[in-house]
Amino acid sequence: MSHAMLIALLMHHGGSMILPAQAFETDAMGGPDGSFHAVEMTPLSDGTLRLSVVPRPAGNNGRTEDRGR
């Protein structure tokens, strides 16, 4: 998740969110730092975006990937 995406999410929720500590456990994040996952942004027909957790693409290079949805 990019810094900009995190800020947008927090600002949409009034500037902060309360999460249980378990949300940061290794099993919940898919690894000790969440690096096994990526965020997918899907435009919806009403002009909003859906943010979803998806498996991280192979490799170590950051990029935008069009999955054809």
DSSP file (Angstrom, degrees, kcal/mol; ACC not computed):
  #  RESIDUE AA STRUCTURE BP1 BP2  ACC     N-H-->O    O-->H-N    N-H-->O    O-->H-N    TCO  KAPPA ALPHA  PHI   PSI    X-CA   Y-CA   Z-CA
    1    1 A M              0   0    0      0, 0.0     2,-0.1     0, 0.0    37,-0.0   0.000 360.0 360.0 360.0 133.1    0.0    0.0    0.0
    2    2 A S     >  -     0   0    0      1,-0.1     4,-2.2    37,-0.0     5,-0.2  -0.376 360.0-114.7 -78.1 161.3    1.4    3.4   -0.9
    3    3 A H  H  > S+     0   0    0      1,-0.2     4,-2.6     2,-0.2     5,-0.2   0.905 117.9  53.4 -59.8 -42.6    1.6    6.2    1.5
    4    4 A A  H  > S+     0   0    0      1,-0.2     4,-2.5     2,-0.2    -1,-0.2   0.889 108.1  49.9 -61.8 -40.0   -0.9    8.2   -0.5
    5    5 A M  H  > S+     0   0    0      2,-0.2     4,-2.3     1,-0.2    -1,-0.2   0.907 110.9  49.4 -66.4 -41.2   -3.4    5.3   -0.4
    6    6 A L  H  X S+     0   0    0     -4,-2.2     4,-2.6     2,-0.2    -2,-0.2   0.927 111.9  48.2 -62.5 -45.2   -3.0    5.0    3.4
    7    7 A I  H  X S+     0   0    0     -4,-2.6     4,-3.0     2,-0.2     5,-0.2   0.920 111.3  50.6 -61.8 -44.1   -3.6    8.7    3.8
    8    8 A A  H  X S+     0   0    0     -4,-2.5     4,-2.2     2,-0.2    -1,-0.2   0.920 111.9  47.9 -59.7 -44.3   -6.7    8.7    1.5
    9    9 A L  H  X S+     0   0    0     -4,-2.3     4,-1.1     2,-0.2    -2,-0.2   0.931 114.6  44.9 -63.2 -46.9   -8.1    5.8    3.5
   10   10 A L  H ><>S+     0   0    0     -4,-2.6     5,-3.2     1,-0.2     3,-0.5   0.923 112.9  50.2 -64.4 -44.3   -7.5    7.4    6.9
   11   11 A M  H ><5S+     0   0    0     -4,-3.0     3,-1.5     1,-0.2    -1,-0.2   0.873 106.3  55.9 -63.8 -36.5   -8.8   10.8    5.7
   12   12 A H  H 3<5S+     0   0    0     -4,-2.2    -1,-0.2     1,-0.3    -2,-0.2   0.800 108.0  50.6 -64.4 -27.3  -12.0    9.2    4.4
   13   13 A H  T X<5S-     0   0    0     -4,-1.1     3,-0.7    -3,-0.5    -1,-0.3  -0.004 134.7 -86.2-100.8  28.3  -12.5    7.7    7.9
   14   14 A G  T < 5S-     0   0    0     -3,-1.5    -3,-0.2     1,-0.2    -2,-0.1   0.589  79.2 -60.6  83.5  10.9  -12.1   11.0    9.7
   15   15 A G  T 3 <S+     0   0    0     -5,-3.2     2,-0.3    -6,-0.2    -4,-0.2   0.269 118.6  45.1 102.5 -12.1   -8.3   10.9   10.0
   16   16 A S    <   -     0   0    0     -3,-0.7     2,-0.3    -6,-0.5    -1,-0.1  -0.991  55.9-157.6-156.9 161.9   -7.9    7.8   12.0
   17   17 A M        -     0   0    0     -2,-0.3     2,-0.6    -3,-0.1    -7,-0.0  -0.984  18.7-132.5-139.2 148.8   -9.0    4.2   12.4
   18   18 A I        +     0   0    0     -2,-0.3    -2,-0.0     0, 0.0     0, 0.0  -0.920  29.1 178.3-104.3 124.0   -9.0    1.9   15.4
   19   19 A L        -     0   0    0     -2,-0.6     2,-0.1     2,-0.0    -2,-0.0  -0.938  31.8-111.5-121.8 145.3   -7.7   -1.6   14.6
   20   20 A P    >   -     0   0    0      0, 0.0     3,-2.1     0, 0.0     4,-0.3  -0.460  30.6-116.5 -69.7 151.0   -7.2   -4.5   17.0
   21   21 A A  G >  S+     0   0    0      1,-0.3     3,-1.8     2,-0.2     4,-0.1   0.804 112.8  69.9 -57.3 -29.4   -3.6   -5.4   17.8
   22   22 A Q  G >  S+     0   0    0      1,-0.3     3,-1.5     2,-0.2     6,-0.3   0.709  80.7  75.2 -63.1 -19.9   -4.2   -8.8   16.1
   23   23 A A  G <  S+     0   0    0     -3,-2.1    -1,-0.3     1,-0.3    -2,-0.2   0.721  96.9  48.6 -64.6 -19.4   -4.5   -7.0   12.7
   24   24 A F  G <  S+     0   0    0     -3,-1.8    -1,-0.3    -4,-0.3    -2,-0.2   0.312  84.0 117.6-104.0   7.2   -0.7   -6.6   12.8
   25   25 A E  S <> S-     0   0    0     -3,-1.5     4,-2.1    -4,-0.1     3,-0.4  -0.413  78.1-110.9 -72.7 154.2    0.1  -10.2   13.7
   26   26 A T  H  >>S+     0   0    0      1,-0.2     5,-2.2     2,-0.2     4,-1.4   0.870 116.1  51.1 -54.1 -44.4    2.1  -12.2   11.1
   27   27 A D  H  45S+     0   0    0      1,-0.2    -1,-0.2     2,-0.2    -4,-0.1   0.873 112.0  47.0 -64.5 -37.0   -0.7  -14.5   10.2
   28   28 A A  H  45S+     0   0    0     -3,-0.4    -1,-0.2    -6,-0.3    -2,-0.2   0.845 117.4  42.1 -73.0 -33.6   -3.1  -11.6    9.6
   29   29 A M  H  <5S-     0   0    0     -4,-2.1     7,-0.3     2,-0.2     8,-0.2   0.573 109.7-116.7 -92.3  -9.6   -0.6   -9.6    7.5
   30   30 A G  T  <5S+     0   0    0     -4,-1.4     6,-0.6    -5,-0.2    -3,-0.2   0.889  86.1   4.2  77.6  39.0    0.7  -12.6    5.5
   31   31 A G  S > <S-     0   0    0     -5,-2.2     3,-0.6    -6,-0.1    -2,-0.2  -0.646 102.8 -68.3 134.0 169.1    4.3  -12.3    6.8
   32   32 A P  T 3  S+     0   0    0      0, 0.0    -1,-0.1     0, 0.0    -2,-0.1   0.746 133.1  21.4 -65.0 -22.9    6.2  -10.3    9.4
   33   33 A D  T 3  S-     0   0    0     -3,-0.1    -2,-0.1    -7,-0.1    -3,-0.0   0.259 108.1-107.5-128.4  11.5    5.8   -7.1    7.4
   34   34 A G  S X  S+     0   0    0     -3,-0.6     3,-1.7    -8,-0.1    -3,-0.1   0.579  75.6 135.5  76.8   8.7    2.9   -7.7    5.0
   35   35 A S  T 3   +     0   0    0      1,-0.3    -4,-0.1    21,-0.0    -5,-0.1   0.543  57.1  69.7 -74.5  -4.5    5.1   -8.1    2.0
   36   36 A F  T 3  S+     0   0    0     -6,-0.6    20,-2.4    -7,-0.3     2,-0.3   0.529  98.2  61.9 -85.5  -4.9    3.4  -11.2    0.7
   37   37 A H  E <   -A   55   0A   0     -3,-1.7     2,-0.3    18,-0.3    16,-0.1  -0.796  60.8-167.4-119.8 160.7    0.3   -9.1   -0.2
   38   38 A A  E     -A   54   0A   0     16,-2.9    16,-2.4    -2,-0.3     2,-0.5  -0.851  25.8-111.8-133.6 171.5   -0.5   -6.2   -2.4
   39   39 A V  E     -A   53   0A   0     -2,-0.3     2,-0.5    14,-0.2    14,-0.2  -0.930  23.2-157.4-110.4 131.8   -3.4   -3.8   -2.8
   40   40 A E  E     -A   52   0A   0     12,-3.2    12,-2.4    -2,-0.5     2,-0.6  -0.923   2.9-155.8-107.5 131.0   -5.7   -3.9   -5.8
   41   41 A M  E     -A   51   0A   0     -2,-0.5    10,-0.2    10,-0.2    -2,-0.0  -0.940  11.6-172.8-107.2 121.3   -7.7   -0.9   -6.7
   42   42 A T  E     -A   50   0A   0      8,-2.5     8,-2.7    -2,-0.6     2,-0.2  -0.959  19.6-134.9-117.4 118.2  -10.8   -1.7   -8.8
   43   43 A P  E     -A   49   0A   0      0, 0.0     2,-0.3     0, 0.0     6,-0.2  -0.514  23.5-149.7 -68.6 135.7  -12.9    1.2  -10.3
   44   44 A L    >   -     0   0    0      4,-3.1     3,-2.0    -2,-0.2     0, 0.0  -0.701  24.7-109.4-105.7 160.6  -16.6    0.6   -9.7
   45   45 A S  T 3  S+     0   0    0      1,-0.3    -1,-0.1    -2,-0.3     4,-0.0   0.693 115.0  60.9 -64.4 -19.4  -19.5    1.8  -11.9
   46   46 A D  T 3  S-     0   0    0      2,-0.1    -1,-0.3     1,-0.0     3,-0.1   0.327 122.3-100.7 -90.9   9.4  -20.6    4.4   -9.4
   47   47 A G  S <  S+     0   0    0     -3,-2.0    -2,-0.1     1,-0.3     2,-0.1   0.431  87.3 115.9  90.0  -0.8  -17.3    6.2   -9.5
   48   48 A T        -     0   0    0     -5,-0.0    -4,-3.1    -6,-0.0     2,-0.4  -0.441  59.3-126.6 -92.8 172.9  -15.9    4.7   -6.3
   49   49 A L  E     -A   43   0A   0     -6,-0.2     2,-0.5    -2,-0.1    -8,-0.0  -0.959   8.3-144.8-120.3 139.2  -12.8    2.5   -5.9
   50   50 A R  E     -A   42   0A   0     -8,-2.7    -8,-2.5    -2,-0.4     2,-0.5  -0.911  11.8-154.7 -99.4 127.2  -12.7   -0.9   -4.2
   51   51 A L  E     +A   41   0A   0     -2,-0.5     2,-0.3   -10,-0.2   -10,-0.2  -0.906  21.1 176.1 -99.9 126.1   -9.4   -1.6   -2.3
   52   52 A S  E     -A   40   0A   0    -12,-2.4   -12,-3.2    -2,-0.5     2,-0.5  -0.961  32.1-121.2-131.9 147.4   -8.7   -5.3   -2.0
   53   53 A V  E     +A   39   0A   0     -2,-0.3   -14,-0.2   -14,-0.2   -16,-0.0  -0.760  40.4 170.6 -85.0 130.2   -5.9   -7.4   -0.6
   54   54 A V  E     -A   38   0A   0    -16,-2.4   -16,-2.9    -2,-0.5     2,-0.0  -0.912  42.5 -80.1-134.3 160.5   -4.4   -9.7   -3.2
   55   55 A P  E     -A   37   0A   0      0, 0.0   -18,-0.3     0, 0.0   -19,-0.1  -0.359  55.5-106.6 -59.5 141.7   -1.3  -11.9   -3.4
   56   56 A R        -     0   0    0    -20,-2.4     3,-0.1     1,-0.1   -18,-0.1  -0.484  35.8-110.0 -70.0 136.7    1.8   -9.9   -4.2
   57   57 A P        -     0   0    0      0, 0.0    -1,-0.1     0, 0.0    -3,-0.0  -0.282  44.8 -89.3 -61.4 154.1    3.1  -10.4   -7.8
   58   58 A A  S    S+     0   0    0     -3,-0.1     3,-0.2     2,-0.1     2,-0.1  -0.274  88.6  40.5 -63.1 150.4    6.4  -12.3   -8.1
   59   59 A G  S    S-     0   0    0      1,-0.1     0, 0.0    -3,-0.1     0, 0.0  -0.253  83.5 -96.0 100.6 172.8    9.6  -10.4   -8.0
   60   60 A N  S    S+     0   0    0     -2,-0.1     2,-0.5     2,-0.1    -1,-0.1   0.321  82.1 107.9-111.4   5.0   11.0   -7.5   -5.9
   61   61 A N        -     0   0    0     -3,-0.2     2,-0.2     1,-0.0     0, 0.0  -0.745  66.5-130.7 -90.7 126.2   10.2   -4.6   -8.3
   62   62 A G        +     0   0    0     -2,-0.5     2,-0.3     2,-0.0    -2,-0.1  -0.483  46.0 142.1 -68.6 142.5    7.4   -2.2   -7.3
   63   63 A R        -     0   0    0     -2,-0.2     2,-0.5     2,-0.0     0, 0.0  -0.987  52.8-101.7-167.9 168.1    5.0   -1.6  -10.1
   64   64 A T        -     0   0    0     -2,-0.3     2,-0.5     2,-0.0    -2,-0.0  -0.900  37.1-162.6 -99.6 133.8    1.4   -1.1  -11.2
   65   65 A E        -     0   0    0     -2,-0.5     2,-0.7    -8,-0.0    -2,-0.0  -0.976  12.7-146.0-124.6 126.9   -0.1   -4.2  -12.7
   66   66 A D        -     0   0    0     -2,-0.5    -2,-0.0     1,-0.1     0, 0.0  -0.820  13.5-176.4 -91.2 113.0   -3.3   -4.2  -14.8
   67   67 A R        -     0   0    0     -2,-0.7    -1,-0.1     0, 0.0    -2,-0.0   0.282  45.8-112.9 -94.6  10.0   -5.1   -7.5  -14.1
   68   68 A G              0   0    0      1,-0.1    -2,-0.1     0, 0.0     0, 0.0   0.822 360.0 360.0  69.7  33.9   -7.8   -6.8  -16.7
   69   69 A R              0   0    0      0, 0.0    -1,-0.1     0, 0.0    -3,-0.0   0.441 360.0 360.0 -98.7 360.0  -10.8   -6.3  -14.3
